[in-house]
Amino acid sequence: PQMLMAKMSGGSAQLKAMKAELGLLSRADGSARVSQGGTAVLCAVYAPAEVKTSKELPDRATLEVTVRPEGGMSGPKERLMEQFISSVCEAAIATELHPHSAISVTLQVENDAGGLLSCLTHACCLAMLDACIPMSSVFSALSCGFSREGELIVDPQLSQENFTCKDDPMDVVTFVVNSGAHDVLASYLQQALSATQEAAVTMESFYRKALQRKLSKDPKFTSLGKPE
C-alpha cells in the first residue's frame, strides 16, 4: 500500500493534515486507512457479498455499515454514526447494479482526536474507490463547531468539541457533499455548509492523488503517469 500525506486547505476552511493508505487488507475488496490530525480510521469494504435471505433486496444491494469503537463495545454513538454513513452511501452508491447481494462496510476507529465522523466518511469513500464500487459521485465531509459566541470553528480538535467557552460543550455539525456540484448528501446548516463546499474541492484533489499514487505502482495503469 502507498501512503499519501497532505496538509489540507480548502479556501477559508483550514483542515488538519491528512494521510491515506489504500489496499492495506488483502482479504477485503477495498480498504483504506485515513488519519486526520490525530484521528485515525481503518475501513474495509466487501462487495458484492452474500446477504442473509431476511435482508435480501430484489432491486438493489443491501448496505451494511459497522462502526467499531477504539475500545470496548459498540453503543448508541456508533449506531448513530452507522446510520449517518449508511445514508451517505445510499445516496452515492449505484446499489441497483448489485441486487440480491450485500455491500459490507466495516470501520474501525483507531484513535479519536476530533472530527471523527468526517474521518469515517473519508475512509469509507476511499475504501469504496479502492474496491471499484460504482458510485454516482465521490463524497467528502467536514465537521464544524460553534462556540457559545457563535464563532465557527472548522475541523475542531476533540478538546474543542468537548470543552470550550468555560467548559460549555461546543455544538458540532458534520456535513457531507458530493463531488462537482457539492450538493448536500447529509445534514444542513448554511454557515458550516459554505465551509464544507470549499473544503470539498481540496478533498477531491486528495482522493485523486491517493488513487494515482496506488495505480502508478500497477503496470495495468502505467498510462496514468506518476502522481504529483
C-alpha positions in Angstrom: 0.0 0.0 0.0 1.1 3.5 -0.7 0.7 6.5 1.7 -0.3 9.9 0.7 0.2 12.9 3.0 -1.2 16.4 2.6 -1.8 19.5 4.7 -5.2 20.5 3.7 -6.6 24.0 3.0 -9.9 24.5 1.3 -10.3 28.2 0.9 -11.2 29.7 4.3 -11.7 26.1 5.6 -8.3 25.2 7.2 -8.2 21.4 7.7 -5.9 19.2 9.7 -3.1 17.4 8.0 -4.2 14.1 6.4 -2.7 10.8 5.5 -4.2 8.0 3.4 -3.2 4.4 2.6 -5.2 2.2 0.2 -5.2 -1.5 -0.3 -3.9 -2.5 3.2 -6.1 -5.5 3.7 -5.6 -8.4 1.3 -8.8 -10.1 2.1 -11.0 -7.1 1.6 -12.2 -6.0 -1.8 -11.2 -2.4 -0.9 -9.6 -0.9 2.2 -8.2 2.5 3.3 -6.7 3.9 6.4 -7.2 7.7 6.8 -5.8 9.9 9.5 -6.9 13.4 10.0 -4.8 15.2 12.6 -4.7 12.8 15.5 -7.9 10.9 14.4 -7.4 7.6 12.5 -9.8 5.2 11.0 -9.4 1.9 9.1 -12.1 0.9 6.6 -12.7 -2.4 4.9 -15.3 -2.9 2.1 -16.6 -6.3 0.9 -18.7 -6.3 -2.3 -20.6 -7.9 -3.7 -21.0 -10.2 -0.7 -23.6 -12.7 0.3 -26.6 -11.4 2.1 -29.0 -13.1 4.5 -32.3 -14.0 3.0 -34.1 -11.9 5.5 -32.1 -8.8 4.4 -32.0 -9.6 0.6 -33.5 -6.9 -1.7 -34.7 -7.8 -5.2 -33.9 -4.4 -6.8 -30.6 -3.3 -5.1 -27.8 -4.3 -2.9 -28.2 -4.4 0.9 -25.9 -1.9 2.5 -24.4 -3.0 5.8 -22.3 -0.5 7.8 -20.5 -1.3 11.1 -18.5 1.1 13.2 -16.2 -0.4 15.8 -15.0 1.9 18.6 -11.4 2.2 19.6 -12.1 0.1 22.7 -15.0 -1.6 24.4 -18.4 -2.5 23.0 -20.3 -0.5 20.4 -23.1 1.7 21.8 -25.7 4.3 20.8 -22.9 6.6 19.5 -21.7 4.0 17.0 -25.3 3.2 15.9 -25.9 6.9 15.1 -22.6 7.0 13.1 -23.6 3.9 11.2 -26.9 5.4 10.3 -25.2 8.6 9.1 -22.6 6.7 6.9 -25.4 4.5 5.6 -27.4 7.4 4.4 -24.4 8.9 2.7 -23.6 5.6 0.9 -27.2 5.1 -0.1 -27.1 8.5 -1.8 -23.8 7.9 -3.6 -23.6 4.2 -4.5 -25.3 2.6 -7.5 -26.8 -0.2 -5.4 -29.2 -1.1 -8.2 -26.3 -2.7 -10.1 -25.9 -5.5 -7.4 -29.4 -6.8 -6.4 -29.6 -9.8 -4.2 -26.2 -9.1 -2.7 -24.6 -7.0 0.1 -22.1 -4.2 0.3 -20.5 -4.6 3.7 -18.5 -1.7 5.2 -16.6 -2.1 8.4 -15.0 1.0 10.0 -12.5 0.6 12.9 -11.8 3.7 14.9 -8.1 3.6 15.8 -8.0 7.0 17.5 -10.4 9.9 18.1 -8.8 13.3 18.4 -11.8 15.2 17.0 -13.7 15.3 13.7 -14.3 11.5 13.9 -17.4 11.5 11.7 -15.7 13.3 8.8 -12.7 11.0 9.1 -15.0 7.9 9.0 -16.7 9.4 5.9 -13.3 9.9 4.1 -12.1 6.4 4.9 -15.3 4.9 3.7 -15.2 6.8 0.4 -11.6 5.9 -0.3 -12.2 2.2 0.5 -15.2 2.3 -1.9 -13.0 3.7 -4.6 -10.3 1.1 -3.8 -13.0 -1.6 -4.2 -14.2 -0.1 -7.5 -17.7 0.2 -6.2 -19.9 2.1 -8.8 -20.8 5.5 -7.4 -22.6 8.5 -8.9 -20.0 10.7 -7.2 -17.4 10.7 -4.6 -18.2 12.4 -1.3 -16.4 14.3 1.4 -17.2 15.6 4.8 -16.3 18.4 7.2 -17.1 18.8 10.9 -17.7 22.3 12.2 -18.2 23.6 15.7 -20.0 26.6 17.0 -18.9 28.3 20.2 -21.3 29.9 22.6 -20.4 33.3 21.0 -21.4 31.9 17.6 -17.9 31.5 16.2 -17.5 28.9 13.5 -14.6 26.5 14.2 -13.7 24.3 11.2 -12.4 20.8 11.8 -12.2 21.1 15.6 -10.0 19.2 17.9 -11.6 16.8 20.4 -10.7 19.2 23.2 -12.6 21.9 21.4 -15.6 19.6 20.8 -15.8 18.7 24.5 -14.8 21.8 26.3 -15.0 25.4 25.1 -16.3 28.7 26.5 -15.5 27.7 30.1 -16.4 24.0 29.7 -19.6 24.5 27.8 -19.9 21.8 25.1 -19.5 23.1 21.6 -22.3 22.4 19.1 -20.7 20.3 16.3 -22.3 19.5 13.0 -20.9 17.4 10.1 -21.9 17.9 6.5 -21.3 15.6 3.6 -21.3 16.9 0.0 -20.8 15.2 -3.4 -18.2 16.0 -5.9 -18.8 18.5 -8.7 -21.9 20.3 -7.6 -21.2 19.9 -3.9 -24.8 19.1 -3.2 -25.5 18.1 0.4 -25.9 14.4 0.9 -26.4 14.5 4.7 -27.1 17.3 7.2 -27.6 21.0 6.7 -26.6 24.3 8.3 -25.8 27.2 5.9 -22.7 28.8 7.5 -20.9 25.5 8.0 -22.2 24.3 4.6 -20.2 27.0 2.8 -17.0 25.9 4.5 -17.8 22.3 3.7 -18.2 23.1 0.0 -14.9 24.9 -0.1 -13.2 22.0 1.6 -14.7 19.5 -0.8 -12.6 20.9 -3.6 -9.4 20.1 -1.7 -10.7 16.6 -0.7 -11.5 15.7 -4.3 -7.9 16.5 -5.2 -6.7 14.5 -2.2 -8.7 11.4 -3.3 -7.4 11.7 -6.9 -3.8 11.8 -5.7 -4.3 8.9 -3.3 -5.7 6.8 -6.2 -3.0 7.9 -8.6 -0.3 7.0 -6.1 -1.6 3.5 -5.8 -2.4 3.0 -9.5 1.0 4.3 -10.6 2.5 1.2 -9.0 0.2 -1.1 -11.0 1.5 -2.0 -14.5 -2.1 -2.1 -15.8 -2.3 1.6 -15.1 1.1 3.0 -16.2 -0.6 5.3 -18.6 -1.7 7.5 -15.7 1.9 8.5 -15.1 3.4 9.5 -11.8 1.4 11.4 -9.2 2.4 14.9 -8.4 
